[in-house]
Amino acid sequence: MYVIHRKRICLILICLLLGIFAYSYEGTRMQNIEQSKPTTSTPVSGKVIVIDAGHRNSR
């Protein structure tokens, strides 16, 4: 039978709480970075732009 002492339980809980804190801190930091930024309209608003790759098999 394996006995877990009070000191070891406290150490495990502290490590667990530090891990949760670090993960939640990183998540909130990433959310702040990924926020969208407003854009302005350009002179080509309302027009369709088509880009052709130019690849053709000519045989």
KAZI-V593250 format. One record per pair of residues at least 4 apart in sequence whose C-alpha atoms are under 6 Angstrom apart, sorted by the first residue. I is the first residue (numbers start at 1). J is the second residue. D is the distance in whole Angstrom. If there is no record, write none. Layout:
I&J&D, I&J&D
This chain:
none
